[in-house]
Amino acid sequence: MKSITETVTSLFSDMSKSEQAVASYFLDHVQDFTLNTLDSVADSIGVSTTSVIRFCRRVGFAGYKDFQNHLRTEVNIHLTLPELFSRMNTLPDTDTLLQQVLQDGIGNIEKTFAEMPPNALENAAGAVYSAKRVFTIGLRESLALAHYTYTRLATARGNTQILDVGYNGMVEQALDLTEEDVVIFFLFHRYTTQSLKVLPFIKAQGAKVILITSSPYNTLEKYADIILPCHVTTQGIKNSSLAPLCIADYFCNAVALLNKDVTDERMAKIERTLKSEHVLGS
């Protein structure tokens, strides 16, 4: 799959004069296209907004916003942490930073659920409900997402664990996986290489894999039974975790409703245990 920069370069000679002007500016100022509005980019180049939109369509996108969203994802995958941090210098003050964080987070949630494949969430929740055991796993900061999902699901159903393989090198849990188990795997870019050392191994044990990931994920499809694509792009130094967290919350509530009687009994038992003077000093 070509990157956007490679696509622009390959199509350059076939573009109109105004499109080439936009393309030339883009190749030298990629960051401007990830951060700035359509009007701002057009003013910087000295062309009309229509010319910028035509350029975006020429390289395969519906318009400027579509182009910008895909570019942000691509740039975030390849930028180093220092480069991500230096990009934040374009935000003039803390109020602007807060607004950007809120805008990024809300936008990621909206885009994730608007673009979710039909029935994907329902099918995933059904698989989690039906599984004999459920494991959650994530590498690097995705470990926090795996732990969060574990704490949610452990309230709604039993036999839920965090899968340690890949994080601390323990393979024993994974060797015991069966076709009756479900593994919820959080995989977000910059860490695809590490995860691909673990994901095929888990899939080979026969467990059903629910992969929560960001695009591009075409190379990962063969290792997953269900893919739940997430938008996680931000203008900050780390991905936004709001959309994956929403999916974890959905799983918790969906499984509770599917397993209503058992969940009700389980939560009552949890509540009684927590109130016991022998647990947590309460």
N, C-alpha and C positions, 0 to 999 in steps of 0.2 A: 504494500500500500504506500503510495507516494505521500510525502508531507505536503502541506499547503505551499511552502516555499518551492519545493520541487515542481509542483503543478504549475505555479505561476511562471517559473523559469521555462518550463517545457512549452507553454502556450504563448510566450511573450511575442514571438515573431508573427503570430496570427492575430494579434490584438490590434485594435484601432489606435490612432495616435493618442487620443485621450486616455484610453485604457492602459497604454504603455506608460504614460506619465504616472498613472496611479501605481502600476506595477513596479516601476523604478523606485518610486518613493517607498513603497511597501518593502521591497527587498533591502532597503537601507534603514528603515524605521519600523521594524516589525512591532516593537513595543507600543508605538503610537496607536496601532490598530487594535491592540488588546485593551488599551486604557481609554481612548478618546472617543467622543461622539462622532457620528457621521458628519455633522456640520463642521466640527473642529478639524477632522482629517481633510475634508474637502478644502477648507480654508488654507490649511498648511501646504497642500499640494498646489493650490491655485486653480482648481477645477470645480465644476458643479457637483452637487451631491448626486445628481443623476449619473455622472461619469463614474463615480465611486461605486454606485449600485450596479452599473453595467459591468464593471470590472469584477465585482463579487459574483455576479451571475455567470460571467465568462469562465470563471474557474470552478463553477459547479455548485454555487450556493444560492439560496432563495433570495438573499438580500444582504445588506450590511450586517444586521444583527446576527443572522445565521452564520455568516462568515466569521464574525467576531467571537461568537460562542465556541465554534470549532477551533479557532486559532488559540483562544485562551486555554482550552484543554490541551492542545498540542504543545504550546509553550510551557505550560506547567509541568508536563511530563519530562521535558528536556532541560529545563533550567536547573542550575545548581542552587543550593541554599543561599550563597552570597548574592547570586543574580536575582533570586526572588526577593531578598531583603532590599537590594538596591532599587528595585522597582517601586518600593513603597515610598521612596523619596518624592514621588510625584504627588503624594497626598499631603496637602499643606498644613493640616492641623488635626488635633485629636477628634474634633467633631466630625470632620470629613472622614476620618478613619472609621469612626463608629458607624456612620451612615453607609460606608462601603462594606463593612463587615455584615451589617444587617441586610443590605441589598444583595450581597453575594449569597448569604445563607437562605434567605427567603426565595431568591431566584432559583437556587439549586433544588430546594424542596418542590417548588412549583413545576420546574422542568422535569424532575425525576418522575413525579407521579402523572404528569400529563403525557409523558412519552413511554410509560411502562407498558410492555407488551400485554395484550388482552389476557386476562385470567392468570397471569404469571404470579401475582401475589397470592391469589386464592389457592392456586396449585401448590405453591411453596408452603403456605400455612397448612394445607391438608397433609402434605408430606411430613411436616414437623409433628402434626397431631398423631399421625398413624405410626410414626417410627417407634421401634422398640427403645432405641436410645438416640439422643441428640447431642452432637458435639459442636462447639463453636471454636473457630481458629482464626487468627490474624497475626501477621508479622509486623514488627516495628510498632508504630503507633496504632495500627489496626488491632493489636492485642487489646487495647482499651475498648474497642468496639466489640470484640469477641467476649470480653468480660462483662460488658454492659448487657449484651444479649443473653448471656448465661444467667445473670441475676434476674432478668425479666422472665425468662422461660422457666427457671427453677421454681418460681412461684406458681406457674400455671400447670406444670407437669413434672413428674419425676424423671429419673434417669437422664439428666442433663449435665454435661460436663464441658470443661474447657479442654481442648486437645492441645497438648504441649509440644507435639512433634513440630520441628522446624524452629521453635523458639529456643528451646533448651537442649535440642538434640535427642530427646526421648522418642524412640520409635515403637515402644512396646504397646502403647494405646492403639496406634494405627494398625499394628499387626493383628489386633483383635477385632477390627471393624468387620461388619458383615453386611449383607444385602438388606437387612432389617434396620440398619442405622442410617441416620441422616447427618451430614456434616455441613454446617453453615460456614462458608469460607469468605472472609473479607479480604479483598485484594485490590489495592489501589496503586497507581503508577508511581514510579521511581523504585518500587520494590517487586516488580514483576519477575525479574530474574531469580531472586531468592525464592519467591513463592512457587515458581515453576519447578523448583527442585523438590517441593513438597506435594503440590497439587496432583501431579500424575501418580505419585506413590499412593496417595489416599484413594484416588479413583480406582487404582488397580486392585484394591482390597474388596471392591464391590459395593461400597456404601454409596448412597445417593448424595450427590453434591449440589448444594444450593450456593451459587457463586454471586456475591454482591460486589460489583466492580464498576469501574468507569471505562468509557471508551478510550481507545479502540480495544475491543476484546475478541476480535475474530480468531486470534490464535489460541484463545482459551476455551472456545466453545466445546471442543472435543473432550474436555475434562469436566464438564458440568452437565447435570441433568436439567437444571433450571438456572437461568441467568436473570438476575435482577439488576439492570443497569442503573447507575447512580450518577448524578451530577455533583461534583465536589469542588469545582474550580473556584478559586478566590484570587484577590489581588494581594493577598498576604503571603507569609512564608510557609504556611501549611494549608493542606486541603481543609475544606469545611466538612464537618462530620454530621451536620444536621440531617441530611437526607438518609444516610445509613441508620442513624439513631431512630428516625421516624419508622423505618422498616422494622427495626427491632421492637419498637413499641407496638406496631401493628401485629407482629407475630405473637407477642404476649397476649394481647386482647383477643385475637382471632382464635388462638389455641384454647384460651379460657372458655370462649363461647362454644367451641366445638366439643369441648370436654367438660361441659358445665357442671354436672354432678360430681365428678371426680375432683375438679378444680375447687368447687365449693368446699368439699370435705378437706381437701389438702390445705386450703387457706385457713380454715377453722383450726386445723391441727397446728399450723405454723403460728397462728395467733396465740393459741393456748401455750405453746412452747415458749414463745417470746415473753409471755407474761409470767412464766415460771420463775421462781426466785433462784432456781439452779442454773439459769441460762442468762448470760450476759449481765449478771448481777442485778437483774430487774426485780 
